[in-house]
Amino acid sequence: MKETKMKSILVDDMFLTTDMTTSAGSKMLDGYQSLITSAAITRAEAAGYTLAMKAPVGEFGIDLLGETCAYDSRPHNQTLKNLSAQMLWSGDVMGALCLDVNGYPRRVAAQSALVCLKPTYGAISRHGVISVAPSGETIDIFARSTDDCRNLFDAVTDSALKDATPIRRVALLTSLDTDMNVEVKRNINIAVSNLKKSGIFTTYIENDIIPAAKSAWNVILCAELCKSLARYDGIRYGHRAESFSNLDELYANSRTEGFGDLVKAAILYGSDVLSEQNYQTVYQKALRVRRVVAEEFANLFDDFDAVLLPACSQMIYAEGDLKQDKFIAFEENRYTAPATLAGLPAVVAGGVQLIGRTNAEHALLDVARILAGEER
């Protein structure tokens, strides 16, 4: 029984399964039953893991921590929590697979003292997940320890490339440390101290290009989300409105009833950036920024092995944060967008985030042991 529990995992409700419904946290997919199972789950099961449950996810995974889930029973006026993190700390499961669309798994890990590995883009097959922004989304791995994270990554990864080059030089970006609160700054300082004690060179550098990843990813995310969710129209897929008088009303009513406010806003923005008047000046420009950011990381990696930065600006989100800024998830992703936009691997441990070269997951996890205090 103990061994079975140790090999139990959960997935968020973006993963298709044949024996459980998949909603992606949205009323639009209420009761949807898939005919296939996610490739990542199949690989994990082949390696001896068992799927214990699905955890609720924010609607299509684009929010802060999962707060926009249509089936959320969380009390109001409380600190925002994530069920995947709670299940991991309860010991009921040893790991979790989550679809990283807009950075929520890395924020959860930073705020919950967990280890999260965002792999190189394409390292883990996304076949059998509800796709939202296919050019950047990845399947991330949650665990309480780096060893559990590493083992689950090895079980589900497609890639045989494992860069074992040790990380010896780490850059910290001054351009991404201005909005951190005191607790996040303390975590950064502790991380720097621990890295130095382990013989890893760290230094602050200025960079004005990588922060542009946030704006570029917001454009690309919303554009791809708009196209990906177009299929949910009440006819082919998704919630179907009961009241309508013609085809146009069926589309409009079904999507109005089925989608939440944040997803609706993203769809509208995505439609706007893909419009004829904005396609070249906004969407195509975002794609060019993506290339420039990727090139900037490549240049940094000529001198450094990894880049250290926060995963979020604060260690606790509350209901009041959402009321103050309903689009806060698209501001907080300034810390997670760089790795997403460039398709690079990243690890979160000790409340901070480390971005590395392509296929450097194992090297990042080696450093994560230091950040998480597992080598003491």
Wavefront OBJ file of the C-alpha trace (Angstrom):
o trace
v 0.000 0.000 0.000
v 2.815 2.394 0.887
v 4.572 1.760 -2.456
v 1.327 2.337 -4.365
v 0.812 5.628 -2.591
v 4.381 6.690 -3.295
v 3.820 6.070 -7.009
v 0.481 7.868 -7.174
v 0.215 11.072 -9.192
v -2.465 13.556 -10.085
v -3.005 15.596 -13.225
v -4.826 18.858 -13.647
v -8.119 18.877 -15.504
v -6.483 19.767 -18.828
v -5.488 16.121 -19.432
v -7.814 13.831 -21.361
v -8.757 10.499 -19.811
v -11.246 7.838 -20.853
v -12.446 7.063 -17.340
v -12.888 10.612 -15.995
v -14.488 13.711 -17.462
v -12.316 16.604 -18.627
v -13.582 20.159 -18.195
v -10.453 22.373 -18.433
v -12.063 24.252 -15.537
v -14.750 25.612 -17.840
v -18.521 25.313 -18.006
v -18.006 25.107 -21.762
v -16.744 21.507 -21.371
v -18.987 20.424 -18.520
v -19.310 16.635 -18.579
v -17.005 16.123 -21.571
v -15.807 12.524 -21.854
v -12.757 11.797 -23.984
v -12.172 8.731 -26.136
v -8.403 8.880 -25.573
v -5.974 9.209 -22.678
v -3.131 11.711 -22.600
v 0.205 10.339 -23.813
v 1.914 11.689 -20.699
v -0.421 9.709 -18.445
v 0.093 6.578 -20.547
v 3.879 6.948 -20.260
v 3.684 7.481 -16.504
v 1.510 4.405 -16.047
v 3.906 2.339 -18.161
v 6.663 3.404 -15.757
v 4.678 2.151 -12.762
v 2.848 5.294 -11.677
v -0.879 5.269 -10.965
v -3.290 8.125 -11.611
v -5.009 8.944 -8.329
v -7.212 11.841 -9.406
v -7.638 14.979 -11.445
v -7.306 18.345 -9.755
v -9.375 21.430 -10.624
v -7.662 23.972 -12.846
v -8.413 27.607 -13.611
v -10.429 28.005 -16.804
v -8.126 26.823 -19.605
v -5.130 27.354 -17.315
v -4.520 31.049 -17.973
v -5.124 32.515 -14.505
v -2.967 32.957 -11.396
v -3.364 29.759 -9.360
v -6.609 28.171 -10.531
v -9.064 30.688 -9.065
v -11.229 30.972 -12.221
v -12.278 27.313 -12.193
v -16.006 27.071 -12.927
v -16.286 24.372 -10.255
v -14.378 26.189 -7.508
v -15.879 25.679 -4.057
v -13.222 27.764 -2.308
v -14.617 30.167 0.322
v -14.533 33.828 -0.621
v -12.268 36.402 1.027
v -9.577 33.815 1.539
v -5.970 33.434 0.460
v -5.847 31.816 -2.957
v -4.792 28.167 -2.743
v -4.130 25.427 -5.277
v -5.485 21.922 -4.781
v -2.583 20.208 -6.555
v -0.167 21.747 -4.060
v -2.381 20.802 -1.125
v -2.615 17.192 -2.317
v 1.155 16.957 -2.678
v 1.781 18.258 0.825
v -0.865 15.941 2.271
v 1.208 13.013 1.018
v -1.694 11.477 -0.905
v 0.311 11.737 -4.143
v 4.024 12.058 -4.873
v 3.831 14.109 -8.056
v 1.615 15.986 -10.446
v 1.459 16.806 -14.145
v 0.101 20.248 -15.025
v -0.264 22.102 -18.317
v 1.721 25.346 -18.163
v -0.020 27.861 -20.426
v 0.554 31.114 -18.574
v 2.922 30.177 -15.765
v 0.514 29.072 -13.041
v 2.400 25.856 -12.079
v 5.605 27.806 -11.454
v 3.784 30.406 -9.340
v 2.117 27.651 -7.328
v 5.454 25.931 -6.703
v 7.141 29.158 -5.605
v 4.370 29.968 -3.139
v 3.950 26.402 -1.847
v 7.592 25.401 -1.252
v 7.397 22.763 -3.983
v 9.692 21.828 -6.846
v 8.348 22.466 -10.338
v 10.111 21.561 -13.578
v 9.059 23.268 -16.787
v 10.801 21.207 -19.477
v 12.176 22.321 -22.801
v 9.345 22.958 -25.252
v 8.387 19.652 -26.877
v 10.293 17.410 -24.439
v 7.021 15.927 -23.147
v 4.284 15.052 -25.631
v 1.165 17.199 -25.311
v -0.929 14.686 -27.212
v -4.148 14.290 -25.282
v -4.261 17.636 -23.473
v -6.700 20.511 -23.996
v -4.471 22.790 -26.047
v -4.725 26.551 -25.550
v -1.505 28.174 -26.775
v 0.290 25.369 -28.616
v 3.436 27.269 -29.552
v 4.473 27.793 -25.924
v 2.579 25.546 -23.536
v 4.387 22.667 -21.817
v 3.579 19.894 -19.388
v 5.190 20.793 -16.057
v 6.006 18.448 -13.201
v 5.275 19.124 -9.524
v 6.805 17.272 -6.599
v 7.914 17.789 -3.011
v 11.518 16.886 -3.820
v 13.896 17.189 -6.741
v 14.365 13.413 -6.863
v 10.616 12.814 -7.227
v 10.487 15.516 -9.881
v 13.430 14.007 -11.770
v 11.991 10.482 -11.683
v 8.604 11.567 -12.989
v 10.244 13.687 -15.696
v 12.325 10.726 -16.859
v 9.168 8.578 -16.968
v 7.143 10.888 -19.221
v 9.732 12.683 -21.329
v 10.069 12.101 -25.065
v 13.601 13.423 -25.255
v 16.666 11.242 -24.893
v 18.827 14.384 -24.739
v 19.898 15.109 -21.193
v 22.453 17.864 -20.834
v 24.551 16.941 -17.823
v 26.779 20.028 -18.102
v 27.043 21.395 -14.558
v 25.792 24.903 -13.845
v 28.626 27.086 -12.575
v 27.699 30.644 -13.559
v 24.276 32.199 -12.913
v 23.037 35.623 -14.007
v 20.417 37.637 -12.095
v 18.419 40.195 -14.072
v 18.147 43.610 -12.410
v 15.343 44.518 -14.837
v 13.031 41.925 -13.266
v 13.595 42.612 -9.574
v 11.939 46.016 -9.160
v 8.386 44.853 -8.368
v 9.176 42.045 -5.935
v 7.914 42.304 -2.395
v 10.159 41.857 0.634
v 9.568 38.115 0.995
v 10.390 37.396 -2.647
v 13.559 39.487 -2.387
v 14.510 37.526 0.709
v 14.107 34.253 -1.227
v 16.317 35.611 -4.005
v 18.983 36.634 -1.492
v 18.873 33.235 0.198
v 19.161 31.521 -3.185
v 22.169 33.637 -4.138
v 23.834 32.894 -0.804
v 23.248 29.145 -1.146
v 24.553 29.121 -4.711
v 27.701 30.958 -3.688
v 28.292 28.562 -0.802
v 28.109 25.727 -3.326
v 30.745 27.325 -5.512
v 28.421 28.736 -8.151
v 29.305 32.214 -9.399
v 26.385 34.689 -9.404
v 26.213 38.265 -10.616
v 23.577 40.862 -11.438
v 23.329 42.014 -15.039
v 21.185 44.567 -16.820
v 19.029 43.432 -19.713
v 16.236 45.400 -21.357
v 15.221 42.758 -23.917
v 14.085 39.759 -21.871
v 11.386 41.753 -19.964
v 9.697 42.337 -23.349
v 8.720 38.652 -23.282
v 5.642 39.462 -21.175
v 3.978 41.696 -23.749
v 4.910 39.411 -26.629
v 3.600 36.288 -24.881
v 0.345 37.997 -23.922
v -0.263 38.785 -27.591
v 0.659 35.292 -28.807
v -1.211 33.561 -25.970
v -4.450 35.428 -26.634
v -4.179 35.013 -30.410
v -3.634 31.261 -30.128
v -6.291 30.918 -27.425
v -8.778 32.706 -29.688
v -8.102 30.199 -32.470
v -7.917 27.135 -30.196
v -11.248 27.867 -28.492
v -13.092 28.704 -31.713
v -14.147 25.043 -31.925
v -16.215 25.393 -28.756
v -19.321 26.830 -30.366
v -22.178 24.752 -28.975
v -22.459 22.728 -32.167
v -19.222 20.821 -32.691
v -18.024 20.928 -29.081
v -18.939 22.440 -25.784
v -21.863 23.871 -23.894
v -24.987 24.458 -25.997
v -27.366 27.257 -25.031
v -31.000 26.274 -24.612
v -32.392 29.642 -25.690
v -31.707 30.914 -29.230
v -33.703 31.897 -32.284
v -31.092 31.540 -35.046
v -27.600 30.195 -35.675
v -25.843 33.426 -34.724
v -27.658 33.499 -31.380
v -26.761 29.860 -30.771
v -23.076 30.662 -31.200
v -23.233 33.869 -29.145
v -25.362 32.493 -26.313
v -23.415 29.233 -26.014
v -20.058 30.999 -25.785
v -21.391 33.732 -23.493
v -22.765 31.159 -21.070
v -19.878 28.704 -21.392
v -16.827 30.932 -20.967
v -15.760 32.917 -17.910
v -14.807 36.591 -17.899
v -11.025 36.167 -18.117
v -11.261 33.762 -21.049
v -13.765 36.036 -22.805
v -11.392 38.971 -22.434
v -8.521 36.902 -23.836
v -10.659 35.798 -26.798
v -11.644 39.383 -27.585
v -8.047 40.585 -27.360
v -6.834 37.662 -29.451
v -9.425 38.406 -32.103
v -8.308 42.037 -32.154
v -4.590 41.291 -32.577
v -5.396 38.883 -35.411
v -7.567 41.419 -37.205
v -6.460 42.812 -40.548
v -5.488 46.194 -39.087
v -3.383 44.699 -36.240
v -1.978 41.461 -37.654
v 1.259 43.004 -38.941
v 1.756 45.708 -36.341
v 0.872 43.649 -33.241
v 0.840 39.890 -33.848
v 3.749 39.706 -36.293
v 5.733 42.076 -34.091
v 5.181 39.755 -31.120
v 6.579 36.879 -33.177
v 9.649 38.971 -33.973
v 10.086 39.783 -30.285
v 9.940 36.038 -29.569
v 12.892 35.487 -31.906
v 14.836 38.375 -30.380
v 14.250 37.129 -26.815
v 15.397 33.621 -27.799
v 18.523 35.109 -29.373
v 19.166 37.170 -26.237
v 19.048 34.060 -24.071
v 21.456 32.350 -26.475
v 23.829 35.294 -26.076
v 23.545 35.152 -22.291
v 24.335 31.462 -22.333
v 27.669 32.230 -23.977
v 28.756 33.643 -20.599
v 26.349 32.046 -18.117
v 24.820 28.628 -17.575
v 21.480 29.797 -16.190
v 19.400 32.854 -15.326
v 17.885 33.320 -11.864
v 14.672 35.301 -11.409
v 11.471 35.223 -9.348
v 8.440 33.179 -10.334
v 6.029 35.760 -8.919
v 6.096 39.213 -7.332
v 4.594 38.138 -3.990
v 4.345 34.950 -1.976
v 0.613 35.139 -1.289
v -2.302 36.126 -3.524
v -5.634 37.077 -1.982
v -9.120 37.782 -3.252
v -8.350 41.479 -2.972
v -5.581 41.179 -5.561
v -8.112 39.914 -8.087
v -10.558 42.676 -7.267
v -7.856 45.296 -7.639
v -6.689 43.940 -11.018
v -8.782 41.292 -12.767
v -6.001 40.842 -15.341
v -3.272 40.313 -12.740
v -2.325 36.945 -14.281
v -1.234 38.795 -17.418
v 0.974 41.061 -15.311
v 2.466 38.388 -13.059
v 3.555 36.373 -16.096
v 6.405 38.844 -16.616
v 8.445 36.330 -14.592
v 7.235 33.155 -16.319
v 6.824 34.444 -19.907
v 10.568 34.559 -20.765
v 11.043 30.775 -20.508
v 7.668 30.124 -22.122
v 8.298 32.447 -25.047
v 11.795 31.087 -25.707
v 10.822 27.439 -25.139
v 13.520 27.023 -22.490
v 13.475 24.726 -19.452
v 13.043 26.214 -16.001
v 12.935 24.900 -12.468
v 11.311 26.439 -9.404
v 12.695 25.538 -5.977
v 13.201 27.480 -2.779
v 10.643 30.010 -4.022
v 12.783 31.153 -6.983
v 13.047 30.268 -10.668
v 16.092 29.187 -12.658
v 16.062 29.162 -16.494
v 18.602 27.049 -18.366
v 19.695 26.001 -21.822
v 17.647 23.690 -24.032
v 17.550 20.127 -22.627
v 19.288 21.191 -19.396
v 16.558 19.764 -17.157
v 18.866 17.455 -15.206
v 21.445 20.182 -14.657
v 18.683 22.500 -13.432
v 17.403 19.840 -11.049
v 20.921 19.406 -9.664
v 20.938 23.102 -8.756
v 17.358 22.845 -7.490
v 18.650 20.565 -4.739
v 20.738 23.479 -3.527
v 17.887 25.976 -3.820
v 15.497 23.664 -1.981
v 18.027 23.064 0.809
v 18.135 19.322 0.128
v 21.941 19.170 0.314
v 22.220 20.449 3.857
l 1 2 3 4 5 6 7 8 9 10 11 12 13 14 15 16 17 18 19 20 21 22 23 24 25 26 27 28 29 30 31 32 33 34 35 36 37 38 39 40 41 42 43 44 45 46 47 48 49 50 51 52 53 54 55 56 57 58 59 60 61 62 63 64 65 66 67 68 69 70 71 72 73 74 75 76 77 78 79 80 81 82 83 84 85 86 87 88 89 90 91 92 93 94 95 96 97 98 99 100 101 102 103 104 105 106 107 108 109 110 111 112 113 114 115 116 117 118 119 120 121 122 123 124 125 126 127 128 129 130 131 132 133 134 135 136 137 138 139 140 141 142 143 144 145 146 147 148 149 150 151 152 153 154 155 156 157 158 159 160 161 162 163 164 165 166 167 168 169 170 171 172 173 174 175 176 177 178 179 180 181 182 183 184 185 186 187 188 189 190 191 192 193 194 195 196 197 198 199 200 201 202 203 204 205 206 207 208 209 210 211 212 213 214 215 216 217 218 219 220 221 222 223 224 225 226 227 228 229 230 231 232 233 234 235 236 237 238 239 240 241 242 243 244 245 246 247 248 249 250 251 252 253 254 255 256 257 258 259 260 261 262 263 264 265 266 267 268 269 270 271 272 273 274 275 276 277 278 279 280 281 282 283 284 285 286 287 288 289 290 291 292 293 294 295 296 297 298 299 300 301 302 303 304 305 306 307 308 309 310 311 312 313 314 315 316 317 318 319 320 321 322 323 324 325 326 327 328 329 330 331 332 333 334 335 336 337 338 339 340 341 342 343 344 345 346 347 348 349 350 351 352 353 354 355 356 357 358 359 360 361 362 363 364 365 366 367 368 369 370 371 372 373 374 375 376
